[in-house]
Amino acid sequence: MGLLIGILITFLVIVLVLYLVQRLPLDARAKQIVQIIVIIIGIISLLKYLAVF
């Protein structure tokens, strides 16, 4: 059960950060780069929860 909650919280944090990046006054290229970085970090954290690393 704790694992599921951890995965859910990680997913919600990723979604929240992506939303906040959209609100930032950056040009489209910078937003795209930040979004890719956030998604990669999020995938790595989810894989840690699933004990791949």
N, CA, C and O atoms as a Tripos MOL2 file, in Angstrom:
@<TRIPOS>MOLECULE
protein
  212   211    53     0     0
PROTEIN
NO_CHARGES

@<TRIPOS>ATOM
      1 N           0.8280   -1.2000    0.0000 N.3       1 MET1
      2 CA          0.0000    0.0000    0.0000 C.3       1 MET1
      3 C           0.8650    1.2530    0.0000 C.2       1 MET1
      4 O           0.5430    2.2250   -0.6830 O.2       1 MET1
      5 N           1.9690    1.2410    0.7660 N.am      2 GLY2
      6 CA          2.8730    2.3840    0.8140 C.3       2 GLY2
      7 C           3.5080    2.6550   -0.5330 C.2       2 GLY2
      8 O           3.7280    3.8050   -0.9150 O.2       2 GLY2
      9 N           3.8020    1.5720   -1.2530 N.am      3 LEU3
     10 CA          4.3890    1.7080   -2.5880 C.3       3 LEU3
     11 C           3.4380    2.4360   -3.5250 C.2       3 LEU3
     12 O           3.8480    3.3200   -4.2780 O.2       3 LEU3
     13 N           2.1680    2.0590   -3.4710 N.am      4 LEU4
     14 CA          1.1580    2.6830   -4.3330 C.3       4 LEU4
     15 C           1.0090    4.1680   -4.0140 C.2       4 LEU4
     16 O           0.8910    4.9900   -4.9230 O.2       4 LEU4
     17 N           1.0130    4.5110   -2.7380 N.am      5 ILE5
     18 CA          0.8970    5.9150   -2.3380 C.3       5 ILE5
     19 C           2.1160    6.7010   -2.8200 C.2       5 ILE5
     20 O           1.9770    7.8290   -3.2930 O.2       5 ILE5
     21 N           3.2990    6.1180   -2.7040 N.am      6 GLY6
     22 CA          4.5200    6.7680   -3.1650 C.3       6 GLY6
     23 C           4.4890    7.0360   -4.6540 C.2       6 GLY6
     24 O           4.8650    8.1170   -5.1070 O.2       6 GLY6
     25 N           4.0370    6.0410   -5.4220 N.am      7 ILE7
     26 CA          3.9300    6.2060   -6.8750 C.3       7 ILE7
     27 C           2.9190    7.2920   -7.2140 C.2       7 ILE7
     28 O           3.1570    8.1110   -8.1020 O.2       7 ILE7
     29 N           1.7910    7.3000   -6.5100 N.am      8 LEU8
     30 CA          0.7500    8.3010   -6.7560 C.3       8 LEU8
     31 C           1.2550    9.7100   -6.4460 C.2       8 LEU8
     32 O           1.0190   10.6390   -7.2180 O.2       8 LEU8
     33 N           1.9460    9.8690   -5.3230 N.am      9 ILE9
     34 CA          2.4770   11.1860   -4.9550 C.3       9 ILE9
     35 C           3.5040   11.6480   -5.9820 C.2       9 ILE9
     36 O           3.5040   12.8130   -6.3790 O.2       9 ILE9
     37 N           4.3760   10.7460   -6.4140 N.am     10 THR10
     38 CA          5.3790   11.0970   -7.4310 C.3      10 THR10
     39 C           4.6950   11.5520   -8.7050 C.2      10 THR10
     40 O           5.0960   12.5530   -9.2990 O.2      10 THR10
     41 N           3.6650   10.8280   -9.1360 N.am     11 PHE11
     42 CA          2.9330   11.1750  -10.3540 C.3      11 PHE11
     43 C           2.2810   12.5540  -10.2180 C.2      11 PHE11
     44 O           2.3320   13.3640  -11.1440 O.2      11 PHE11
     45 N           1.6690   12.8130   -9.0590 N.am     12 LEU12
     46 CA          1.0200   14.1060   -8.8440 C.3      12 LEU12
     47 C           2.0300   15.2500   -8.8420 C.2      12 LEU12
     48 O           1.7430   16.3280   -9.3630 O.2      12 LEU12
     49 N           3.2040   15.0270   -8.2640 N.am     13 VAL13
     50 CA          4.2490   16.0590   -8.2600 C.3      13 VAL13
     51 C           4.6950   16.3560   -9.6910 C.2      13 VAL13
     52 O           4.8920   17.5160  -10.0510 O.2      13 VAL13
     53 N           4.8560   15.3060  -10.5130 N.am     14 ILE14
     54 CA          5.2520   15.5060  -11.9030 C.3      14 ILE14
     55 C           4.2160   16.3490  -12.6350 C.2      14 ILE14
     56 O           4.5650   17.2950  -13.3410 O.2      14 ILE14
     57 N           2.9400   16.0050  -12.4640 N.am     15 VAL15
     58 CA          1.8680   16.7490  -13.1280 C.3      15 VAL15
     59 C           1.8480   18.2040  -12.6600 C.2      15 VAL15
     60 O           1.6800   19.1170  -13.4690 O.2      15 VAL15
     61 N           2.0190   18.4160  -11.3570 N.am     16 LEU16
     62 CA          2.0140   19.7710  -10.8110 C.3      16 LEU16
     63 C           3.1770   20.5950  -11.3660 C.2      16 LEU16
     64 O           2.9930   21.7530  -11.7400 O.2      16 LEU16
     65 N           4.3670   20.0030  -11.4220 N.am     17 VAL17
     66 CA          5.5300   20.7250  -11.9470 C.3      17 VAL17
     67 C           5.3320   21.0560  -13.4250 C.2      17 VAL17
     68 O           5.6620   22.1590  -13.8600 O.2      17 VAL17
     69 N           4.7950   20.1100  -14.2010 N.am     18 LEU18
     70 CA          4.5380   20.3870  -15.6160 C.3      18 LEU18
     71 C           3.5250   21.5130  -15.7760 C.2      18 LEU18
     72 O           3.6610   22.3390  -16.6780 O.2      18 LEU18
     73 N           2.5130   21.5590  -14.9160 N.am     19 TYR19
     74 CA          1.5260   22.6320  -14.9530 C.3      19 TYR19
     75 C           2.1820   23.9810  -14.6360 C.2      19 TYR19
     76 O           1.9280   24.9830  -15.3050 O.2      19 TYR19
     77 N           3.0280   23.9850  -13.6050 N.am     20 LEU20
     78 CA          3.6890   25.2330  -13.2220 C.3      20 LEU20
     79 C           4.6440   25.7220  -14.3100 C.2      20 LEU20
     80 O           4.7880   26.9280  -14.5130 O.2      20 LEU20
     81 N           5.2990   24.7850  -15.0130 N.am     21 VAL21
     82 CA          6.1870   25.1690  -16.1120 C.3      21 VAL21
     83 C           5.3790   25.8780  -17.2030 C.2      21 VAL21
     84 O           5.8570   26.8440  -17.7990 O.2      21 VAL21
     85 N           4.1650   25.4060  -17.4630 N.am     22 GLN22
     86 CA          3.3050   26.0430  -18.4620 C.3      22 GLN22
     87 C           2.9740   27.4780  -18.0800 C.2      22 GLN22
     88 O           2.7850   28.3240  -18.9550 O.2      22 GLN22
     89 N           2.9010   27.7630  -16.7760 N.am     23 ARG23
     90 CA          2.5430   29.0990  -16.2920 C.3      23 ARG23
     91 C           3.7230   30.0630  -16.3440 C.2      23 ARG23
     92 O           3.5290   31.2760  -16.2780 O.2      23 ARG23
     93 N           4.9470   29.5400  -16.4610 N.am     24 LEU24
     94 CA          6.1270   30.4060  -16.4550 C.3      24 LEU24
     95 C           6.2170   31.2280  -17.7420 C.2      24 LEU24
     96 O           5.8450   30.7510  -18.8140 O.2      24 LEU24
     97 N           6.7110   32.4620  -17.6310 N.am     25 PRO25
     98 CA          6.8550   33.3080  -18.8280 C.3      25 PRO25
     99 C           8.1330   32.9850  -19.6000 C.2      25 PRO25
    100 O           9.0310   33.8200  -19.7120 O.2      25 PRO25
    101 N           8.2020   31.7710  -20.1250 N.am     26 LEU26
    102 CA          9.3530   31.3480  -20.9170 C.3      26 LEU26
    103 C           8.9330   31.1970  -22.3750 C.2      26 LEU26
    104 O           7.7480   31.0690  -22.6800 O.2      26 LEU26
    105 N           9.9180   31.2120  -23.2710 N.am     27 ASP27
    106 CA          9.5750   30.9530  -24.6680 C.3      27 ASP27
    107 C           9.3100   29.4610  -24.8520 C.2      27 ASP27
    108 O           9.6470   28.6450  -23.9940 O.2      27 ASP27
    109 N           8.7080   29.1290  -25.9710 N.am     28 ALA28
    110 CA          8.2420   27.7520  -26.1970 C.3      28 ALA28
    111 C           9.3920   26.7470  -26.1460 C.2      28 ALA28
    112 O           9.2280   25.6420  -25.6270 O.2      28 ALA28
    113 N          10.5620   27.1290  -26.6870 N.am     29 ARG29
    114 CA         11.7090   26.2060  -26.7100 C.3      29 ARG29
    115 C          12.1610   25.8670  -25.2900 C.2      29 ARG29
    116 O          12.4140   24.7030  -24.9790 O.2      29 ARG29
    117 N          12.2630   26.8840  -24.4270 N.am     30 ALA30
    118 CA         12.7050   26.6670  -23.0420 C.3      30 ALA30
    119 C          11.6890   25.8080  -22.2950 C.2      30 ALA30
    120 O          12.0760   24.9150  -21.5410 O.2      30 ALA30
    121 N          10.3880   26.0640  -22.4950 N.am     31 LYS31
    122 CA          9.3530   25.2550  -21.8440 C.3      31 LYS31
    123 C           9.4690   23.7980  -22.2540 C.2      31 LYS31
    124 O           9.3380   22.9000  -21.4220 O.2      31 LYS31
    125 N           9.7160   23.5620  -23.5460 N.am     32 GLN32
    126 CA          9.8230   22.1950  -24.0460 C.3      32 GLN32
    127 C          11.0060   21.4800  -23.3970 C.2      32 GLN32
    128 O          10.8920   20.3200  -23.0020 O.2      32 GLN32
    129 N          12.1400   22.1700  -23.2870 N.am     33 ILE33
    130 CA         13.3320   21.5720  -22.6840 C.3      33 ILE33
    131 C          13.0710   21.2430  -21.2190 C.2      33 ILE33
    132 O          13.4150   20.1540  -20.7600 O.2      33 ILE33
    133 N          12.4620   22.1770  -20.4780 N.am     34 VAL34
    134 CA         12.1700   21.9440  -19.0570 C.3      34 VAL34
    135 C          11.1890   20.7850  -18.9030 C.2      34 VAL34
    136 O          11.3520   19.9570  -18.0070 O.2      34 VAL34
    137 N          10.1760   20.7150  -19.7600 N.am     35 GLN35
    138 CA          9.2060   19.6160  -19.6850 C.3      35 GLN35
    139 C           9.8730   18.2750  -19.9080 C.2      35 GLN35
    140 O           9.5700   17.3120  -19.2040 O.2      35 GLN35
    141 N          10.7770   18.1920  -20.8760 N.am     36 ILE36
    142 CA         11.4790   16.9330  -21.1440 C.3      36 ILE36
    143 C          12.3120   16.5250  -19.9340 C.2      36 ILE36
    144 O          12.3290   15.3540  -19.5550 O.2      36 ILE36
    145 N          13.0080   17.4970  -19.3240 N.am     37 ILE37
    146 CA         13.8210   17.2010  -18.1470 C.3      37 ILE37
    147 C          12.9490   16.6980  -16.9990 C.2      37 ILE37
    148 O          13.2940   15.7190  -16.3380 O.2      37 ILE37
    149 N          11.8140   17.3680  -16.7610 N.am     38 VAL38
    150 CA         10.9060   16.9640  -15.6780 C.3      38 VAL38
    151 C          10.3730   15.5510  -15.9210 C.2      38 VAL38
    152 O          10.3100   14.7420  -14.9950 O.2      38 VAL38
    153 N           9.9910   15.2590  -17.1560 N.am     39 ILE39
    154 CA          9.4610   13.9260  -17.4720 C.3      39 ILE39
    155 C          10.5270   12.8560  -17.2640 C.2      39 ILE39
    156 O          10.2280   11.7880  -16.7300 O.2      39 ILE39
    157 N          11.7680   13.1240  -17.6750 N.am     40 ILE40
    158 CA         12.8460   12.1490  -17.4950 C.3      40 ILE40
    159 C          13.1010   11.9050  -16.0050 C.2      40 ILE40
    160 O          13.2330   10.7600  -15.5710 O.2      40 ILE40
    161 N          13.1690   12.9920  -15.2240 N.am     41 ILE41
    162 CA         13.3770   12.8440  -13.7730 C.3      41 ILE41
    163 C          12.2130   12.0700  -13.1550 C.2      41 ILE41
    164 O          12.4210   11.2250  -12.2850 O.2      41 ILE41
    165 N          10.9920   12.3560  -13.6010 N.am     42 GLY42
    166 CA          9.8210   11.6550  -13.0840 C.3      42 GLY42
    167 C           9.8500   10.1740  -13.3880 C.2      42 GLY42
    168 O           9.5330    9.3540  -12.5260 O.2      42 GLY42
    169 N          10.2280    9.8220  -14.6070 N.am     43 ILE43
    170 CA         10.3080    8.4040  -14.9800 C.3      43 ILE43
    171 C          11.3630    7.6940  -14.1400 C.2      43 ILE43
    172 O          11.1510    6.5640  -13.6990 O.2      43 ILE43
    173 N          12.5040    8.3580  -13.9190 N.am     44 ILE44
    174 CA         13.5540    7.7530  -13.0960 C.3      44 ILE44
    175 C          13.0580    7.5240  -11.6720 C.2      44 ILE44
    176 O          13.3130    6.4730  -11.0840 O.2      44 ILE44
    177 N          12.3350    8.5280  -11.1060 N.am     45 SER45
    178 CA         11.8300    8.3290   -9.7410 C.3      45 SER45
    179 C          10.7950    7.2150   -9.6710 C.2      45 SER45
    180 O          10.7780    6.4430   -8.7120 O.2      45 SER45
    181 N           9.9310    7.1250  -10.6810 N.am     46 LEU46
    182 CA          8.9470    6.0330  -10.6820 C.3      46 LEU46
    183 C           9.6420    4.6780  -10.7940 C.2      46 LEU46
    184 O           9.2180    3.7100  -10.1640 O.2      46 LEU46
    185 N          10.7100    4.6050  -11.5960 N.am     47 LEU47
    186 CA         11.4450    3.3550  -11.7030 C.3      47 LEU47
    187 C          12.1220    2.9910  -10.3870 C.2      47 LEU47
    188 O          12.2560    1.8110  -10.0660 O.2      47 LEU47
    189 N          12.5560    4.0040   -9.6160 N.am     48 LYS48
    190 CA         13.1320    3.7160   -8.2920 C.3      48 LYS48
    191 C          12.0880    3.0970   -7.3810 C.2      48 LYS48
    192 O          12.3870    2.1660   -6.6340 O.2      48 LYS48
    193 N          10.8440    3.6180   -7.4390 N.am     49 TYR49
    194 CA          9.7660    3.0470   -6.6250 C.3      49 TYR49
    195 C           9.5030    1.5990   -7.0140 C.2      49 TYR49
    196 O           9.1810    0.7730   -6.1600 O.2      49 TYR49
    197 N           9.6370    1.2920   -8.2790 N.am     50 LEU50
    198 CA          9.3720   -0.0670   -8.7430 C.3      50 LEU50
    199 C          10.6140   -0.9480   -8.5870 C.2      50 LEU50
    200 O          10.6370   -2.0800   -9.0690 O.2      50 LEU50
    201 N          11.6560   -0.4260   -7.9090 N.am     51 ALA51
    202 CA         12.8820   -1.1680   -7.5790 C.3      51 ALA51
    203 C          13.6420   -1.6460   -8.8080 C.2      51 ALA51
    204 O          14.2410   -2.7220   -8.7950 O.2      51 ALA51
    205 N          13.6170   -0.8420   -9.8750 N.am     52 VAL52
    206 CA         14.4170   -1.1870  -11.0430 C.3      52 VAL52
    207 C          15.8650   -0.7700  -10.7910 C.2      52 VAL52
    208 O          16.7940   -1.4620  -11.2070 O.2      52 VAL52
    209 N          16.0550    0.3580  -10.1120 N.am     53 PHE53
    210 CA         17.3980    0.8400   -9.7900 C.3      53 PHE53
    211 C          17.7610    0.4490   -8.3700 C.2      53 PHE53
    212 O          18.8560    0.7620   -7.9040 O.2      53 PHE53
@<TRIPOS>BOND
     1     1     2 1
     2     2     3 1
     3     3     4 2
     4     3     5 am
     5     5     6 1
     6     6     7 1
     7     7     8 2
     8     7     9 am
     9     9    10 1
    10    10    11 1
    11    11    12 2
    12    11    13 am
    13    13    14 1
    14    14    15 1
    15    15    16 2
    16    15    17 am
    17    17    18 1
    18    18    19 1
    19    19    20 2
    20    19    21 am
    21    21    22 1
    22    22    23 1
    23    23    24 2
    24    23    25 am
    25    25    26 1
    26    26    27 1
    27    27    28 2
    28    27    29 am
    29    29    30 1
    30    30    31 1
    31    31    32 2
    32    31    33 am
    33    33    34 1
    34    34    35 1
    35    35    36 2
    36    35    37 am
    37    37    38 1
    38    38    39 1
    39    39    40 2
    40    39    41 am
    41    41    42 1
    42    42    43 1
    43    43    44 2
    44    43    45 am
    45    45    46 1
    46    46    47 1
    47    47    48 2
    48    47    49 am
    49    49    50 1
    50    50    51 1
    51    51    52 2
    52    51    53 am
    53    53    54 1
    54    54    55 1
    55    55    56 2
    56    55    57 am
    57    57    58 1
    58    58    59 1
    59    59    60 2
    60    59    61 am
    61    61    62 1
    62    62    63 1
    63    63    64 2
    64    63    65 am
    65    65    66 1
    66    66    67 1
    67    67    68 2
    68    67    69 am
    69    69    70 1
    70    70    71 1
    71    71    72 2
    72    71    73 am
    73    73    74 1
    74    74    75 1
    75    75    76 2
    76    75    77 am
    77    77    78 1
    78    78    79 1
    79    79    80 2
    80    79    81 am
    81    81    82 1
    82    82    83 1
    83    83    84 2
    84    83    85 am
    85    85    86 1
    86    86    87 1
    87    87    88 2
    88    87    89 am
    89    89    90 1
    90    90    91 1
    91    91    92 2
    92    91    93 am
    93    93    94 1
    94    94    95 1
    95    95    96 2
    96    95    97 am
    97    97    98 1
    98    98    99 1
    99    99   100 2
   100    99   101 am
   101   101   102 1
   102   102   103 1
   103   103   104 2
   104   103   105 am
   105   105   106 1
   106   106   107 1
   107   107   108 2
   108   107   109 am
   109   109   110 1
   110   110   111 1
   111   111   112 2
   112   111   113 am
   113   113   114 1
   114   114   115 1
   115   115   116 2
   116   115   117 am
   117   117   118 1
   118   118   119 1
   119   119   120 2
   120   119   121 am
   121   121   122 1
   122   122   123 1
   123   123   124 2
   124   123   125 am
   125   125   126 1
   126   126   127 1
   127   127   128 2
   128   127   129 am
   129   129   130 1
   130   130   131 1
   131   131   132 2
   132   131   133 am
   133   133   134 1
   134   134   135 1
   135   135   136 2
   136   135   137 am
   137   137   138 1
   138   138   139 1
   139   139   140 2
   140   139   141 am
   141   141   142 1
   142   142   143 1
   143   143   144 2
   144   143   145 am
   145   145   146 1
   146   146   147 1
   147   147   148 2
   148   147   149 am
   149   149   150 1
   150   150   151 1
   151   151   152 2
   152   151   153 am
   153   153   154 1
   154   154   155 1
   155   155   156 2
   156   155   157 am
   157   157   158 1
   158   158   159 1
   159   159   160 2
   160   159   161 am
   161   161   162 1
   162   162   163 1
   163   163   164 2
   164   163   165 am
   165   165   166 1
   166   166   167 1
   167   167   168 2
   168   167   169 am
   169   169   170 1
   170   170   171 1
   171   171   172 2
   172   171   173 am
   173   173   174 1
   174   174   175 1
   175   175   176 2
   176   175   177 am
   177   177   178 1
   178   178   179 1
   179   179   180 2
   180   179   181 am
   181   181   182 1
   182   182   183 1
   183   183   184 2
   184   183   185 am
   185   185   186 1
   186   186   187 1
   187   187   188 2
   188   187   189 am
   189   189   190 1
   190   190   191 1
   191   191   192 2
   192   191   193 am
   193   193   194 1
   194   194   195 1
   195   195   196 2
   196   195   197 am
   197   197   198 1
   198   198   199 1
   199   199   200 2
   200   199   201 am
   201   201   202 1
   202   202   203 1
   203   203   204 2
   204   203   205 am
   205   205   206 1
   206   206   207 1
   207   207   208 2
   208   207   209 am
   209   209   210 1
   210   210   211 1
   211   211   212 2
@<TRIPOS>SUBSTRUCTURE
     1 MET1         2 RESIDUE 1 A MET
     2 GLY2         6 RESIDUE 1 A GLY
     3 LEU3        10 RESIDUE 1 A LEU
     4 LEU4        14 RESIDUE 1 A LEU
     5 ILE5        18 RESIDUE 1 A ILE
     6 GLY6        22 RESIDUE 1 A GLY
     7 ILE7        26 RESIDUE 1 A ILE
     8 LEU8        30 RESIDUE 1 A LEU
     9 ILE9        34 RESIDUE 1 A ILE
    10 THR10       38 RESIDUE 1 A THR
    11 PHE11       42 RESIDUE 1 A PHE
    12 LEU12       46 RESIDUE 1 A LEU
    13 VAL13       50 RESIDUE 1 A VAL
    14 ILE14       54 RESIDUE 1 A ILE
    15 VAL15       58 RESIDUE 1 A VAL
    16 LEU16       62 RESIDUE 1 A LEU
    17 VAL17       66 RESIDUE 1 A VAL
    18 LEU18       70 RESIDUE 1 A LEU
    19 TYR19       74 RESIDUE 1 A TYR
    20 LEU20       78 RESIDUE 1 A LEU
    21 VAL21       82 RESIDUE 1 A VAL
    22 GLN22       86 RESIDUE 1 A GLN
    23 ARG23       90 RESIDUE 1 A ARG
    24 LEU24       94 RESIDUE 1 A LEU
    25 PRO25       98 RESIDUE 1 A PRO
    26 LEU26      102 RESIDUE 1 A LEU
    27 ASP27      106 RESIDUE 1 A ASP
    28 ALA28      110 RESIDUE 1 A ALA
    29 ARG29      114 RESIDUE 1 A ARG
    30 ALA30      118 RESIDUE 1 A ALA
    31 LYS31      122 RESIDUE 1 A LYS
    32 GLN32      126 RESIDUE 1 A GLN
    33 ILE33      130 RESIDUE 1 A ILE
    34 VAL34      134 RESIDUE 1 A VAL
    35 GLN35      138 RESIDUE 1 A GLN
    36 ILE36      142 RESIDUE 1 A ILE
    37 ILE37      146 RESIDUE 1 A ILE
    38 VAL38      150 RESIDUE 1 A VAL
    39 ILE39      154 RESIDUE 1 A ILE
    40 ILE40      158 RESIDUE 1 A ILE
    41 ILE41      162 RESIDUE 1 A ILE
    42 GLY42      166 RESIDUE 1 A GLY
    43 ILE43      170 RESIDUE 1 A ILE
    44 ILE44      174 RESIDUE 1 A ILE
    45 SER45      178 RESIDUE 1 A SER
    46 LEU46      182 RESIDUE 1 A LEU
    47 LEU47      186 RESIDUE 1 A LEU
    48 LYS48      190 RESIDUE 1 A LYS
    49 TYR49      194 RESIDUE 1 A TYR
    50 LEU50      198 RESIDUE 1 A LEU
    51 ALA51      202 RESIDUE 1 A ALA
    52 VAL52      206 RESIDUE 1 A VAL
    53 PHE53      210 RESIDUE 1 A PHE
